[in-house]
């Protein structure tokens, strides 16, 4: 597959995210994708993400993957790169949306988005996997298609996902002779008690994290009131020891309070499952597919332009188990992405020649650019 790398829209510790435009027409590819790229030496997380998404198969509430491939040091002007092609979310994340709207979302939207996330997590668990890092930064927003229905969300960033029942063991523990040591992974503020205490990242840990995400959508603040400059081990003690749970927002409905209490049961054996929570009154009447025409990805550059053309985004996308920070792309450059796509509103094929050298044509080996398949 030949493709063109566009401007950077996100950056993390080991990976960056760019716009990606396939060259030529393809019935299986959208005209705009997001490509997550990293040096080949740091590609384990992206390789895991591709494999998990392949085995999960299609789900309307999960980000789509369009394959992966390598680009050489000669093509990139630096080092060999591993590239993962994903569905592009023009609305950014739920965190971005909350920031645009003053820090929090109305409860009607919280209910609808919570149901979509539960649908995704139910599917993940049914295939024998755990996401491992559910948070508002990893829940991406897609606009209504053709102006019909509401915006909808999809769960993204499966770099830390894994099979149910497999513990996360520190790689050095097998060689240092001191026994097994656990390695905390994911977002500390959303970790479950069993993950803190026993390195147990099972399906119940995803449910706990969903509760944390609902609190953050409702209040605009993390579920745990823990200053950033405080010792992380103090937070781990609060999560793992005793009966303390995240504070339940006072201004959420009684149904919402009860929903969160079901998510924040300390004992994972007694915590409600995603399937059980889908029948909870807080989300039961908010079908994520109701009155919604779902498109798996923008079919052209303009599927998303009408709703979002006047909005600037922080473009925070997570990768490698860490939060993305805004890249050093200027506001002027961010706006140019929108303007450039608006200018393509014609029936002719796009001409990228007059683009001030910000587009780089790349080619992935055919053997490495496979499409997603049904789960095994």
Secondary structure, 3 states (H helix, E strand, C coil): CEEEEEEEEEECCCEEEEEEEECCCCCCCCCCEEEEEEEHHHCHHHHHHHHHHHHHCCCCCECCEEEEEEECHHHHCCCCEEEEEEECCCCCEHHHHHHHCCCCCCHHHHHHHHHHHHHHHHHHHHCCEECCCCCHHHEEEECCECCECCCEEEECCCCCCEECCCCCECHHHHCCCCCCCECCCCCHHHCCHHHHHHCCCCHHHHHHHHHHHHHHHHHCCCCCCCCCCCCHHHHHHHHHCCCCCCCCCCCCCHHHHHHHHHHCCCCCCCCCCHHHHCCCHHHHCCCCCCCCCCCCCCCCCCCCHHHHCCCCCCCCCCECCECCECCCCCHHHHHHHHHHHHCCCCCCCCCCCCCCCCCEEEECCHHHCCCCCCCC
